[in-house]
Amino acid sequence: MTATETPEAAPLPPAPASARPAPSPASAPAAPGTHAPAEHLHTPVLAWFEQHARDLPWRRPEAGAWGVMVSEFMLQQTPVNRVLPVYEQWMARWPRPAALAAEAPGEAVRAWGRLGYPRRALRLHGAAVAITERHGGDVPHDHAQLLALPGIGEYTAAAVASFAYGRRHPVLDTNVRRVFARAVTGVQYPPNATTAAERRLARALLPDDEATAARWAAASMELGALVCTARGEDCGRCPIAGACAWRLAGKPAHDGPPRRGQTYAGTDRQVRGKLLAVLREATAPVPQAALDAVWHDAVQRARALDGLVADGLVEPLDGGRYRLPST
């Protein structure tokens, strides 16, 4: 290993027994709309996570930082049960960034299958190329270096640094934002987009100890995914129900209607998916006629195909043929 290489670390190493929080029968409640002391949230949530964390492949030591990064790309706007089979196949084929970087970007799109939002596959391929070229094939542990990779935003950089390397960063996904909105701020749903106030709150809630902060990030996320969900909250299972500002305030309704899932049938997204499905299955360039057969509306079909080309997901060739990107 050269001096510039960084070994991949296991995601979320377990806290030493002496540092693990014991379950607390009661949390000090906060008045509605005020902030509960952070330690009164940390202890019960970390104890709950110790007992209820799901056994997911990207949380296992063998996943390494690359496995964490792959999972973070795949889990964006996609549920765990859909990600699991694709993740397992991906990691078996490309266990290291260099293995993916050596292949054409179209192969990443092909392997992405039906996960949706396939530009994520291109971005993950671009990140793998950059990791191979700039970091000797090892996912960097430094937040700024992660943020400089193609396709890596604020959330993903913090998640990889935290979950893979145990670094102290606020990790604000939708689940975490919902937990903080209810338990601390006292509202049913967080804003549509992450705000500066949310970032300040997340930083204020971080435990001082780096390893504990990393586990807190994972634990608060798991709590939002399993208990304090968007479709309903199970306060009877929540370890911080006694300190939840929203519950103590009588669960006031959100100012706006609950967010609903996006419509898919009949949209350009559906047409794009059908066109990509033909190209993923093909071993040679596909003629226009084969693409025309997948959707009846010629105008919408052409618009969807043009969008795929503009996004770099499809490569047009001479003679009206198309293929997945080769470079």
C-alpha positions as CSV (number, residue, x, y, z in Angstrom):
1,M,0.0,0.0,0.0
2,T,1.3,3.4,-0.9
3,A,1.2,6.4,1.4
4,T,-1.7,7.8,-0.5
5,E,-3.9,4.7,-0.3
6,T,-6.6,4.4,2.3
7,P,-7.7,0.9,3.3
8,E,-11.4,0.3,3.2
9,A,-13.0,-0.1,6.6
10,A,-15.9,-2.1,7.8
11,P,-19.1,-0.1,8.0
12,L,-20.2,0.9,11.5
13,P,-17.8,-1.1,13.7
14,P,-19.6,-2.2,16.9
15,A,-19.1,0.1,19.9
16,P,-17.1,-1.5,22.7
17,A,-19.3,-3.1,25.4
18,S,-18.3,-0.4,27.9
19,A,-19.5,2.3,25.6
20,R,-22.8,0.8,24.5
21,P,-25.7,2.5,26.1
22,A,-28.0,0.5,28.4
23,P,-31.7,0.8,27.7
24,S,-33.3,3.6,29.6
25,P,-36.8,3.1,31.0
26,A,-37.6,6.8,30.8
27,S,-36.5,9.7,28.8
28,A,-36.7,13.2,30.1
29,P,-39.6,14.7,28.1
30,A,-39.3,18.0,26.4
31,A,-42.0,20.6,26.2
32,P,-43.7,20.8,22.8
33,G,-41.7,22.7,20.3
34,T,-38.5,22.7,22.4
35,H,-35.4,20.6,22.0
36,A,-34.9,17.6,24.2
37,P,-31.3,17.3,25.5
38,A,-29.4,15.3,23.0
39,E,-28.2,12.6,25.4
40,H,-31.8,11.8,26.3
41,L,-32.3,10.9,22.6
42,H,-28.9,9.1,22.1
43,T,-29.1,6.6,24.8
44,P,-32.5,5.0,24.0
45,V,-32.1,5.2,20.2
46,L,-28.7,3.6,20.3
47,A,-30.0,0.9,22.6
48,W,-33.0,0.3,20.3
49,F,-30.6,0.0,17.3
50,E,-28.5,-2.5,19.1
51,Q,-31.5,-4.8,19.3
52,H,-33.4,-4.0,16.1
53,A,-31.0,-3.1,13.4
54,R,-31.6,-5.1,10.2
55,D,-28.9,-7.4,9.0
56,L,-28.3,-5.8,5.6
57,P,-25.3,-6.8,3.4
58,W,-23.8,-3.3,3.2
59,R,-23.7,-3.2,7.0
60,R,-21.5,-6.3,7.2
61,P,-17.7,-6.0,7.6
62,E,-17.0,-7.6,4.2
63,A,-18.9,-4.9,2.4
64,G,-16.2,-2.3,3.0
65,A,-16.5,1.3,1.9
66,W,-17.2,0.4,-1.7
67,G,-20.2,-1.7,-0.7
68,V,-21.5,1.2,1.4
69,M,-21.2,3.6,-1.5
70,V,-22.9,1.2,-3.9
71,S,-25.8,0.8,-1.5
72,E,-26.2,4.5,-1.0
73,F,-26.5,5.1,-4.7
74,M,-29.0,2.3,-5.1
75,L,-31.1,3.2,-2.1
76,Q,-31.9,6.7,-3.3
77,Q,-35.6,6.8,-3.8
78,T,-35.7,3.0,-3.9
79,P,-36.8,0.6,-1.2
80,V,-34.5,-1.9,0.4
81,N,-36.4,-5.0,-0.9
82,R,-35.9,-3.9,-4.5
83,V,-32.2,-3.0,-4.0
84,L,-31.1,-6.2,-2.3
85,P,-31.0,-8.6,-5.3
86,V,-29.4,-6.0,-7.6
87,Y,-26.9,-5.0,-4.9
88,E,-25.8,-8.7,-4.4
89,Q,-25.4,-9.2,-8.2
90,W,-23.5,-5.9,-8.6
91,M,-21.0,-6.6,-5.7
92,A,-20.4,-10.2,-7.0
93,R,-19.5,-8.8,-10.5
94,W,-17.8,-5.6,-9.3
95,P,-16.4,-6.1,-5.8
96,R,-14.0,-3.2,-6.2
97,P,-14.3,0.2,-7.9
98,A,-11.6,-0.7,-10.4
99,A,-13.6,-3.6,-11.7
100,L,-16.5,-1.4,-12.5
101,A,-14.2,1.3,-13.9
102,A,-12.7,-1.2,-16.4
103,E,-16.1,-1.8,-18.0
104,A,-18.1,0.4,-20.4
105,P,-20.7,2.7,-18.6
106,G,-23.4,0.9,-20.6
107,E,-22.7,-2.2,-18.6
108,A,-23.5,-0.4,-15.4
109,V,-26.8,0.8,-16.9
110,R,-27.5,-2.8,-18.0
111,A,-26.8,-4.2,-14.5
112,W,-29.0,-1.5,-12.9
113,G,-32.0,-3.4,-14.2
114,R,-35.3,-2.1,-13.1
115,L,-34.2,-0.1,-10.1
116,G,-35.3,3.2,-11.7
117,Y,-33.5,6.5,-12.1
118,P,-30.8,4.9,-14.2
119,R,-28.6,8.0,-14.3
120,R,-27.5,6.8,-10.8
121,A,-25.7,3.9,-12.6
122,L,-23.8,6.3,-14.8
123,R,-22.9,8.4,-11.8
124,L,-21.7,5.4,-9.8
125,H,-19.6,4.3,-12.8
126,G,-18.1,7.8,-13.0
127,A,-17.3,7.7,-9.3
128,A,-15.6,4.3,-9.7
129,V,-13.4,5.7,-12.5
130,A,-12.5,8.7,-10.4
131,I,-11.7,6.5,-7.4
132,T,-9.5,4.3,-9.5
133,E,-7.6,7.2,-11.1
134,R,-7.3,9.6,-8.1
135,H,-7.3,7.3,-5.1
136,G,-5.6,4.1,-6.2
137,G,-8.9,2.2,-6.2
138,D,-9.8,2.8,-2.6
139,V,-12.9,4.8,-1.6
140,P,-11.5,7.9,0.2
141,H,-12.4,8.4,3.8
142,D,-12.1,12.2,3.7
143,H,-15.5,14.0,3.4
144,A,-14.1,16.7,1.0
145,Q,-12.5,14.0,-1.2
146,L,-15.8,12.1,-1.3
147,L,-17.7,15.2,-2.2
148,A,-15.3,15.9,-5.1
149,L,-16.2,12.6,-6.7
150,P,-18.7,12.6,-9.7
151,G,-22.3,12.0,-8.6
152,I,-21.6,12.5,-4.9
153,G,-23.6,15.1,-3.1
154,E,-23.7,16.3,0.5
155,Y,-25.8,13.4,1.8
156,T,-23.8,10.6,0.1
157,A,-20.4,12.0,1.1
158,A,-21.6,12.2,4.7
159,A,-23.2,8.7,4.6
160,V,-20.1,7.0,3.2
161,A,-17.7,8.8,5.6
162,S,-19.9,7.9,8.5
163,F,-21.1,4.4,7.7
164,A,-18.0,3.1,6.1
165,Y,-15.3,4.9,8.2
166,G,-17.0,5.8,11.4
167,R,-16.5,9.5,10.9
168,R,-18.6,12.2,12.7
169,H,-20.9,13.8,10.1
170,P,-24.6,14.7,10.2
171,V,-26.4,12.3,7.8
172,L,-29.7,13.7,6.7
173,D,-31.8,11.5,4.6
174,T,-35.6,11.6,4.5
175,N,-36.0,9.1,7.4
176,V,-33.6,11.1,9.7
177,R,-35.2,14.4,8.8
178,R,-38.7,13.0,9.7
179,V,-37.5,11.6,13.0
180,F,-35.9,15.0,13.9
181,A,-38.9,16.9,12.7
182,R,-41.2,15.0,15.0
183,A,-39.1,14.2,18.0
184,V,-37.3,17.5,18.3
185,T,-39.0,20.2,16.2
186,G,-42.6,19.0,16.9
187,V,-43.9,18.9,13.4
188,Q,-45.3,15.9,11.5
189,Y,-43.2,16.2,8.3
190,P,-39.9,18.0,7.5
191,P,-39.8,20.6,4.7
192,N,-39.7,19.5,1.1
193,A,-36.0,20.4,0.8
194,T,-33.4,20.2,3.5
195,T,-33.0,23.6,5.2
196,A,-30.1,25.3,7.0
197,A,-32.1,24.9,10.3
198,E,-32.2,21.2,9.8
199,R,-28.5,21.0,9.2
200,R,-27.8,23.0,12.3
201,L,-30.1,20.8,14.4
202,A,-28.4,17.6,13.0
203,R,-25.0,18.9,13.9
204,A,-26.2,19.9,17.4
205,L,-27.6,16.4,17.9
206,L,-24.3,14.6,17.0
207,P,-22.6,12.8,19.8
208,D,-19.1,14.1,20.5
209,D,-17.5,10.7,20.2
210,E,-16.8,9.9,16.5
211,A,-17.7,6.2,16.6
212,T,-20.9,6.9,18.6
213,A,-21.8,9.7,16.2
214,A,-21.6,7.2,13.3
215,R,-23.8,4.7,15.0
216,W,-26.3,7.5,15.9
217,A,-26.5,8.4,12.2
218,A,-27.4,4.8,11.4
219,A,-29.7,4.3,14.4
220,S,-31.8,7.5,13.7
221,M,-32.1,6.5,10.1
222,E,-33.2,3.0,11.0
223,L,-35.8,4.4,13.5
224,G,-37.3,6.5,10.7
225,A,-37.3,3.5,8.3
226,L,-38.9,1.0,10.7
227,V,-40.9,2.9,13.3
228,C,-41.4,6.6,12.6
229,T,-42.4,6.1,9.0
230,A,-44.0,8.5,6.5
231,R,-47.2,6.5,6.3
232,G,-47.7,6.1,10.0
233,E,-45.8,6.2,13.3
234,D,-45.7,3.3,15.8
235,C,-45.2,5.2,19.0
236,G,-45.7,2.0,21.0
237,R,-42.4,0.7,19.6
238,C,-40.5,4.0,19.6
239,P,-37.7,4.3,22.2
240,I,-38.1,8.1,22.4
241,A,-41.9,8.4,22.4
242,G,-41.7,9.9,25.9
243,A,-39.5,12.7,24.7
244,C,-41.1,13.3,21.3
245,A,-42.2,16.9,20.9
246,W,-44.8,16.1,18.2
247,R,-46.4,13.4,20.3
248,L,-46.4,15.6,23.4
249,A,-48.1,18.4,21.4
250,G,-50.9,16.0,20.5
251,K,-49.6,15.2,17.0
252,P,-50.8,18.3,15.3
253,A,-51.5,17.8,11.6
254,H,-49.1,19.0,9.0
255,D,-50.0,22.3,7.3
256,G,-50.1,20.5,3.9
257,P,-51.4,17.2,2.8
258,P,-49.2,14.1,3.2
259,R,-46.8,13.6,0.3
260,R,-48.0,11.0,-2.1
261,G,-46.0,8.6,-4.3
262,Q,-45.3,9.8,-7.8
263,T,-47.5,8.5,-10.6
264,Y,-45.7,6.2,-13.0
265,A,-48.1,4.7,-15.5
266,G,-48.3,6.6,-18.7
267,T,-45.4,9.0,-17.9
268,D,-42.3,9.6,-19.8
269,R,-40.5,7.7,-17.0
270,Q,-42.4,4.6,-18.0
271,V,-41.6,5.0,-21.6
272,R,-37.9,5.6,-20.9
273,G,-37.9,2.4,-18.8
274,K,-39.5,0.4,-21.6
275,L,-36.9,1.7,-24.1
276,L,-34.0,1.0,-21.8
277,A,-35.3,-2.6,-21.2
278,V,-35.0,-3.3,-24.9
279,L,-31.5,-2.0,-25.0
280,R,-30.4,-3.8,-21.8
281,E,-31.6,-7.1,-23.3
282,A,-29.8,-6.6,-26.6
283,T,-26.3,-7.9,-27.4
284,A,-26.0,-5.7,-30.5
285,P,-27.2,-2.2,-31.6
286,V,-31.0,-2.0,-31.7
287,P,-32.8,-0.6,-34.8
288,Q,-35.4,2.1,-34.4
289,A,-38.2,-0.3,-35.3
290,A,-37.5,-2.4,-32.2
291,L,-37.8,0.7,-30.0
292,D,-40.9,1.9,-31.9
293,A,-42.7,-1.3,-30.9
294,V,-42.6,-0.7,-27.2
295,W,-44.9,2.4,-27.0
296,H,-47.9,3.5,-29.1
297,D,-47.5,7.3,-28.8
298,A,-44.8,8.3,-31.3
299,V,-44.5,11.8,-30.0
300,Q,-44.0,10.7,-26.4
301,R,-41.7,7.8,-27.5
302,A,-39.5,10.2,-29.4
303,R,-39.4,12.6,-26.5
304,A,-38.4,9.9,-24.1
305,L,-35.7,8.6,-26.4
306,D,-34.3,12.1,-26.9
307,G,-34.2,12.5,-23.2
308,L,-32.2,9.2,-22.8
309,V,-29.7,10.3,-25.4
310,A,-29.4,13.7,-23.7
311,D,-28.8,12.1,-20.3
312,G,-26.0,9.9,-21.8
313,L,-28.0,6.7,-21.1
314,V,-28.4,5.8,-24.8
315,E,-25.9,6.2,-27.7
316,P,-27.2,6.9,-31.2
317,L,-25.4,5.2,-34.1
318,D,-25.6,5.5,-37.9
319,G,-28.5,3.9,-39.6
320,G,-31.0,4.7,-37.0
321,R,-29.6,2.3,-34.4
322,Y,-29.1,2.7,-30.7
323,R,-27.1,1.1,-27.9
324,L,-26.1,1.6,-24.3
325,P,-23.2,4.0,-23.8
326,S,-19.8,2.5,-24.7
327,T,-17.5,5.3,-23.4
